[in-house]
């Protein structure tokens, strides 16, 4: 069995935000048990910024130069990083990444295991050649008996540092290595029916067959002060994995033997999200779940039928309206006249041109440019 385990910052740090060796020891103990059974394990771990803060004289407490109370979400204005500029976050992550891996190396070594660092960026999943290189590297590491420790390459990211996105990264890695199981470790027993901080009646949802809008509403948004993933991003990652044919378990990082129990599919371990029968290819998986939409293209009923029933490309003739400002290769949502989004894709033209061409037949368009608004190879039908 190939297992991807994602652990967030809040699960491997103490109340001061310092990396907790006992927490990593607990995780690696489970990894060692799985390895003795012949299972292969990939760890996706946040925590580089937490590991770098004390080295640079920063702390994770309120009012410090490091993380403090703030809005939850990705980017410099995200959870615990409000007011901290991007360059500083990148510098801190660069300092912390090697120190974080040192902890993993030391603990894995105590169990007779070898760790190997793999830093991935979004483009590794978009471009086919880079995707295959990443898969080859991770596969070879597993063949050699190494435990890959994966993180997003925050230090040189040209976008915002997105701590919570490691949940989605784990979902993509599960697809990349053709995993059988994705374990998303968090600070709660799993997805609950309500926020336990405000409801005493909150209970564990033990199994999910299909992630829908009602469950996404239950998941909410914000995570903890030390990590911005929250339950919403974990549910999104589990949904992504389900579309890859991978079973997911959202469970408490503090439960002894949690990863082994999840691998054994024991009841009550956490929230189990069952895989779908139909799998999405990697590129479409990325479009569907990992790229934010820059706008919406409204289409008529004829275009909607052509896209959903015949899997055609979207042409200007079927476009009714355009909302938002986006450029070539940006992701957009595609909605019907009722406003309901039913597809998502990468556009071949900027918003202004699509609005100008809306409703026009291909014969009236310039012959030297692609006529598709969204090509079918760059489009995903959403449930």
N, C-alpha and C positions, 0 to 999 in steps of 0.2 A: 504493500500500500504506500502511495505517495501522499504525504500530509504537509500542508502549509499551515503554519501557526503564526498568527499575527498578535503581537503584544504592543500595547500603547504606552505612552509616556507615563500616564497616571498609574499604570499597573506595575511599573518597574522603578518607581521613584517613591521616596518617603514624603512626609508632609512638608518638608523644606524644599522638595524638588530635587534632591540628590539621588543619583542612581543607587538603587537598593540591591546589594549583592545577594541577600537572601531570596529576594523575589526572582532574580535571574537563576539562582541555584534551584529553586523550586521548578522553574520551567525546564531547565536543562536536565534535571533528574527525570522528568517525564520523557524528554527526548532520548535519553540514554536507555530507558526501558523499552521504548519503541524500536530503537536501533537493535537491541538484543533479539527482538522478534523478527528482524529482517525488514522492518519498515524504513522508508526514506523520509527525512524531515527537512523542510525549509523553514527557517524562522524569518519573519518580516518584523523588524523591530524599529520602533521610534526611540527617541531618547537622546539623540546627539546633542541637541541644545541643552537639555538638562545636564548632560555630562560635561559640557563646555562651560557652563555658567560659573561654577565655583573656581575654576582654573583662572578665569578672567576677573575674579573678584566681584562677580555678580551673584545675586541670589534669586530664588523663585518666590520670594515673599512679596506682599503688597507694598507698593511704594518704592520698590527697588529698581535697579537698572534692568533687571530681568523680568520674567513673567510676573504678573500680578492680576488682580481681578479685571476683567474686561469682557467684551462681547465674545461669544463663542463662534468659531468659524475659521476658515483658512486665511492665511495672509498675515501681514504685520499687524493688522487690526484685529486679529483673531483672538482666540481664547488665551488670556494670559500674556499677550504680546502687544497690547494696545500702546501706541506711541513709540514702539521700538522700530527703528528704520530697517529696511531690508538688508542693507550692507552689514549692519551689526549682527542680524540674525544669521546671515550666511557665514560671517566670521566665527561666530560662536559655534555653529554647527560643524565648521571645519576643524575647530579645536576639539570639539566633543566627540566627533565620529570615531577617531582612532582610540580615544579613551573608552568609549562604549564598547568597541570591539575587543579591547584588551580584557574587559571584564568577561565578555562571552568566551574569549579564548582561554582565559584562566579557568573558568568554571567548567567549560566543556573538556578541557584537558584533565581536570580532576576525575572525569568519568571516562577517560581514555578516548576522547573524541577530538577531532580537529575541526575548527571553524574556519570559514572562508568568507571574506567580505565581498558583497556584490552591491554596487550602487547603480540604480536604474533611474532613467529620466523618461518623461512622457513619450519622447520621440522613439524610444526603444520599442514602443508598442504600435506606433503609427507606421513606421517604415519597415517594409517586409524584411529587408536585408538585416537591419539592426535587430529586429524581432528574432530572426533565426539565429543570429550571433548570440543573443541573450539566452535563448533556449539551449543552444549548444554548450555554452559555458555552464549553465546551471545543471544540465544533464551530465556533463563530464564530472563536475564536482560531486554529484551524487554517486556516479559510477566509482569514483575514487574513495568513497566512504566519508566525504566531507559533509559537514552540516553548514550549508550556505546561510549567512546572516545578511538579509537584504534590507536596504533602506533607500529612500528617495535621495537622489544626489542633490541635496539642498544647497551645498556650498557653491555650486556654479549654476544653479537654476536661473533662467532668465525670466521666470514668472515669480509670483509670490511664493513664499515658503508655506506649504500647505500641510501642516502636521496631520490634520484629520484625514487627508487624502491617502495616508498609508493603509487605511482600510480598503480603499478602492485599489490601491497598488497590490494589496494581498489578493484581491479578487482576480486581478490581471495575472499575477504570478501563478495562481492556481490554474488558470487556463494555460499559461506558458509552459508549465512543467507537466501538464496533463494529470493534475492531482486527483485523488479519489476523495479527499476530505480537506475542507478549509475550517480551521478553528479560529474564531475571533474572540480573544480574551478581553474581558472588560471588568468593571468594578461592581457589576450587578450579576445576579444569577442567570440573566438572559433578558429577552424582551418581556416586559411586564405589561399587564393590561392597563396600568396607569402609572404615573410618576409616584414612586414610593415616598418621595419627600413631601407629597401633598395628599396622598391617599393611603389610608391604612388597609384598604381592600385590594390593593394591587397584588396580583398573582401572576405566576409565571405562565407564559404561553409556551407550551412544550413542543408543539409541532406546527410548522407552516408548510402548506402544500403549494400555495401561490401567493407571492407578495403583491398586495393590492394597495389602493390608496388609503383604505381604512387602517391598515397596519402601518403604513408610512406615517399617518397622522398620529397613531399611538406612539411611534418611535420618537416623535418630536425633533428637537434640534440639538441644543447645547450639550456639551460634555462637561468635564470638570475643569477646574482652573489650570491644572497641569497638562491637559490634553484636550484638543478641540474636536476629536472625532465624533463623540456622542453616539447614541444608539442609532440615529438616523443614518449615519455613514456606514455603520456596521450592517444595518439592514440592506443598504444599497449594495454593499460588497457581497452579502449573501445572495442577493437577487442576481448580481452579476455572475456569481459562481453557479447559481442554479441554471442560468442560461448557458453555462459552459458544461452542464452535465455533472456538476460537482456538488456533493452534499456538504452543507455548512452547519456548524454548531456555534452559537453565540453563548458564551459561558463565563463564569467568574474565574479570574486569574488566581484568586485566593483559595479555590477549592483544591485540596490535595488530590493529585492524580487526575486532574481534569482533562488533560490532553489524551491520556491513555483511555479514560472512560469514554471520551468522545469518539475515539477511534473504534472502540468496541460497541459503539451505538447503544450504550446503556441508557435506560429511561431516566428522566429527571436530571440529566447532566446540565442541561441548559435548553435553549431554544434551537430546535433542529429545523433547518430549511431544506426541504427535499428538492432534488434536482429535476429539471424539466427533461422531457424525452428528446426534444429538438435542441441542438446546440448551435450557437452562433459562432462564426469564424472570428478570429482575434480582432481584425480591423473593425468589423461591425460591432463587436463587443465594446471596443474603445469608443466608437461613435455614440453608442446607445447610453453608456454609463459614465464615461470618464471625461468627456468634453462638454463644457458648459455651452448652452445655446445662446447665441448672440441676438436672436430675434425669432420672429414667426412668419411663415409664409402661409397665407390663407388660400385654399384652393376650392374649386367648385365640385359639385357632386360627381361629375363625369371624371374629373382628374382623380378624385378620391377612389372611385371604383377601379380605375385603370391601375393605380398604384397598389391597392390592396389585393385585387383579384388577379391581375395579370403581371404584377411585379415590373411595371414599366418605369422608365425614367420620368421625372417631372419636367414638363415643357412649359414655356411661358403661356401657351394658350389656356392652360388650366388654372393659372394664377389669378386670383381676384384682388388680393391686397397684400401688402408687406408691412410688418411692424418691427421696429427696432432698426439699429444701425449695425451693419456687419459687412465684412469684406470677403474676397475670394478665399475659399477653403475654410471659412468659419462654419461652425455648426449652427443649424437652425431647426426649430421645431416646425412640423407641417401639420396644419389644422384644417378641419372642414369648415363649412359655413356656420355650423353650430358652435364653433369655437373650441371644439374638443381636439386635442392633439392626438394624432394617430401614427405619426412617423417622425423620424429625425434623420438629418443627413448633412453632408458638407456641400455648400453651395459653390457653383462655378462662376458666379458673378456677384458683384457688390449689390447692396440693397437698392441703391438708386437705379441701377440698370434694370434690375428685376421688376421694380415698380413701373419703370418706363415701358417695359416690354409686356406687362401684364395683359393677358387676353389676346395677344397677337399670335397668328399662325407662323410656323417656321419659315414659310415662303416669303414672309415680309421682313424677316430678320437679316442682318448682315451675313453674308456667306462665309466670311473668313474667321468666325468665332464659334465656339461650341454653343449649340442651341439649348442644351439641357440646363435647367436651373439646378437640379440635383440629379446626378446620374444614379441609376439603380444600384451600381456597385458601391456607392457611397451613402446608401440609404438603409435604414432599419425600420421595420414595422414594429410598433410598440403595442403591448397588450392593452 
